[in-house]
Each structure stands twice: as C-alpha cells, then as structure tokens.
Amino acid sequence: MIHMKDMKIQPDGSFEDIPFGEGALKHKEIIKTALEYSRPEWFIVEWEGFGSCDSFEAAEKSIVNLKNMLK
C-alpha cells in the first residue's frame, strides 16, 4: 500500500488540504518509484476535508488525478 496526500503551500507557509494531484507534491515521480521498487496493490489517498473543496468533489477529483497518473 502507498498512502498519499496532497497540499498547497500558502504564501504564509501554512498548508491547505486540496484534492490529490493538484498540489505541491511530485506524485508522478513518487508513483513511478513506488511501482518500480515496491509494486503496491493499493494507493490510499487521504483527504482530511480541511480545504475549501467539498469532500465528494475532492474524492472525485482525486480519483481522476490518480487514474491519470497511473496511465
């Protein structure tokens, strides 16, 4: 399993929870490395719901973004 999360870094240095694949972390490279070295069966995407996005909207965006990165 690979546990993933994304965030946006605000100008004041704080973090905002945003849908997976739309933030500052380089997930394409992380996924590539994970597939090469550990061959995970599951990617777990965390969403705490502290951002400005609705939880269902965040889940939908995160799924689409993860599927696109796995292509």
TORFI-67189 format. One record per residue (C-alpha): residue number from 1; x negated, y negated, z negated; residue in one letter. Coordinates in pm, 1 decimal, padded with zeros to 6 digits. Each point is the difference from the previous one (the first is absolute). Layout:
residues N
SITE;NUM;X;Y;Z;A .
...
end
This chain:
residues 71
SITE;1;00000.0;00000.0;00000.0;M .
SITE;2;-00109.5;-00354.3;00067.5;I .
SITE;3;00162.8;-00274.9;-00208.4;H .
SITE;4;00018.0;-00330.8;00187.5;M .
SITE;5;00118.7;-00349.9;-00076.1;K .
SITE;6;-00035.5;-00335.2;00168.2;D .
SITE;7;-00019.3;-00356.3;-00120.0;M .
SITE;8;-00041.4;-00353.8;00114.4;K .
SITE;9;-00258.5;-00217.2;-00172.8;I .
SITE;10;00143.5;-00340.8;-00081.6;Q .
SITE;11;-00207.6;-00322.2;00022.1;P .
SITE;12;-00017.0;-00012.2;-00380.9;D .
SITE;13;-00153.2;00351.7;-00007.0;G .
SITE;14;00314.0;00177.9;-00119.7;S .
SITE;15;00149.8;00297.1;00185.9;F .
SITE;16;00342.4;00040.6;00157.3;E .
SITE;17;00144.4;00348.3;00051.9;D .
SITE;18;00100.9;00027.4;00367.1;I .
SITE;19;00102.8;00285.5;00232.0;P .
SITE;20;-00273.1;00248.8;00081.8;F .
SITE;21;-00204.2;-00094.3;00304.8;G .
SITE;22;00067.7;-00373.4;-00016.8;E .
SITE;23;-00263.0;-00105.6;-00250.3;G .
SITE;24;-00369.6;-00047.9;-00058.8;A .
SITE;25;-00110.9;00362.4;-00031.6;L .
SITE;26;-00153.7;00181.1;00297.4;K .
SITE;27;00229.3;00301.2;00004.1;H .
SITE;28;-00083.5;00119.9;00352.7;K .
SITE;29;-00358.3;00058.9;-00110.1;E .
SITE;30;00112.0;00156.6;-00330.0;I .
SITE;31;00235.4;00240.0;00181.7;I .
SITE;32;-00265.9;00089.7;00257.4;K .
SITE;33;-00249.1;00084.0;-00276.3;T .
SITE;34;00259.6;00195.4;-00198.8;A .
SITE;35;00097.3;00208.3;00304.3;L .
SITE;36;-00364.5;00066.0;00083.4;E .
SITE;37;-00116.6;00104.5;-00346.8;Y .
SITE;38;00295.8;00123.0;-00203.6;S .
SITE;39;00280.2;00081.8;00246.2;R .
SITE;40;00285.9;-00108.8;-00228.8;P .
SITE;41;00344.3;00152.2;00041.6;E .
SITE;42;00172.9;-00301.5;-00154.1;W .
SITE;43;-00037.4;-00377.5;00006.3;F .
SITE;44;00176.4;-00157.1;-00297.5;I .
SITE;45;00083.9;-00368.6;00050.6;V .
SITE;46;00056.8;-00203.1;-00316.1;E .
SITE;47;00241.7;-00290.3;-00015.6;W .
SITE;48;00054.8;-00168.1;-00336.1;E .
SITE;49;00255.8;-00245.0;00132.4;G .
SITE;50;-00168.3;-00307.2;-00140.9;F .
SITE;51;-00019.9;-00173.9;00337.0;G .
SITE;52;00254.2;-00212.3;00178.5;S .
SITE;53;00122.3;00291.4;00215.2;C .
SITE;54;00304.3;00220.5;-00067.4;D .
SITE;55;-00104.5;00352.7;-00109.0;S .
SITE;56;00185.0;00177.2;00283.3;F .
SITE;57;-00143.5;-00240.5;00256.7;E .
SITE;58;-00347.9;00053.7;-00146.4;A .
SITE;59;00042.3;00379.7;00017.5;A .
SITE;60;00110.8;-00015.4;00363.5;E .
SITE;61;-00287.4;-00229.3;00101.0;K .
SITE;62;-00249.4;00213.4;-00191.5;S .
SITE;63;00115.2;00320.9;00171.8;I .
SITE;64;-00023.9;-00158.1;00345.2;V .
SITE;65;-00344.7;-00142.5;-00075.8;N .
SITE;66;-00131.1;00331.6;-00136.5;L .
SITE;67;00132.9;00195.4;00300.3;K .
SITE;68;-00168.7;-00247.4;00235.9;N .
SITE;69;-00330.5;00036.3;-00184.6;M .
SITE;70;00017.5;00378.6;00019.0;L .
SITE;71;00033.3;00002.0;00381.3;K .
end
